[in-house]
Amino acid sequence: MGRGVGRIEKEFILTSVCEKQIPIKLHSKKREVKGLINEYDPQTLSVKITEGDHSIFEINDPVRVFFSYFGHVMTFETKVSAVGEEELLLATPSGIYKNLERKYERVPAPSDASVVFTLKGTRVVLNFPRSEEYNPAEVPQFSEEFQTSSIAALLREFKTKAREMATEEKITIFRDTKPSTMEEEITAKTGKILYIPSTEGSFPEDDVIPDIRIITREHLEKELAERGIPEDKTEEEISRIIESKKRRAIFSEIYCPVLYHEYAVGIVYLARTFGRAESFDEEELLWVKQFAQVLAYSLHLHGYFKGEQPQIVEYNARIIDISASGLLFAHSSEELAESIGLYTDLDLTLNLGIREIPIKARVVRKFKEVDMGYYGVLFLDINPDDFTFLFEFIYGRAFTDEDEKLWEGGAPPPPMEIT
């Protein structure tokens, strides 16, 4: 969608668009009309139609408006309040968005569109703690860097490397045991790495290490609240945790989950004592994470999870909105919410009534409201003919070279950062 502007800036922009007669484009019902805002007040926008047939609009129809404001394409969503002979009355929008970041405009889902999907591959049912993260347990790209000929060879390699890096090392697999400490429980639950750079400091404030998801102070505070620690005692409890580690001479610490599908099947633990008072660095964190991924795959490869019950699970979901490059769907299943994490790959079948389109997609957004889970997916692979049909079905017009070059609303592509 882009970045929202503040209330004062919104009012200034709408006033300028009105006074300077900046052209706007109105999108609804697979149609586009153009106009000018003649009047603006806190409740309504009066729009004079300059091009297109506005008789298609009805009261309460949702409308997406685009306009170029001094070189920046902006947008807002609103509804039709009234339809006149040469004008439309629109409800004044609650927000305006700039710096648009979507390739194609997202529109409400057509009434005859639905989606059916399965999780990529199979879903497994195991007696291990469930995690909020998901690892499909596919062959890691870096697996050749590790000894995977046997579990024993891989563990020997771990011990050799870990003893170079740390003063304490341990691998715990939750087959006959469960997470027994707060650190193990939060690591298994979140699927993230618990990393303490130094007990002279505290837990990290931000998750800023590239390619590594770590447990931040905010995650820890949430966990403590769920354990019944009052908010005014949180700081005291965190200090107590750090002090207990210092009493054991721990200087820096890593708890890394071993993830297999939606389960935490184990923990890889490394620590440095004050005798080697150095923080684990990003390269060492990445190695531990990669080892945990290889360990999960090796356990699978060598039959450790023979008790698993593979299931192909199919879901029918309600589409909230859709574009030519992705969609947002909703589903109330708690089981689905536990199974899908960010970057989970899905095999979709998009049913448009007169055509079914198979699409490979990836979850890039996930949130919950009340008892409903919402999932934003990005299309990864779609047949070119299916894409052309989908574009025309959604927007009511043919795909053009201009659509290829520009982003939603005619915005230029966002700048590419190359590092």
Beta strands, then each sheet from edge to edge (+ up, - down):
strand 1: 3-4
strand 2: 24-28
strand 3: 31-40
strand 4: 44-51
strand 5: 62-69
strand 6: 72-83
strand 7: 87-91
strand 8: 97-98
strand 9: 107-108
strand 10: 114-119
strand 11: 130-135
strand 12: 168-173
strand 13: 194-196
strand 14: 250-273
strand 15: 314-322
strand 16: 326-331
strand 17: 345-351
strand 18: 356-369
strand 19: 372-381
sheet 1: 1+ 8-
sheet 2: 2+ 3- 4+ 7- 6+ 5- 2+
sheet 3: 9+ 15- 10+ 17- 18+ 19- 16+
sheet 4: 11+ 14- 12+
sheet 5: 11+ 14- 13+
end
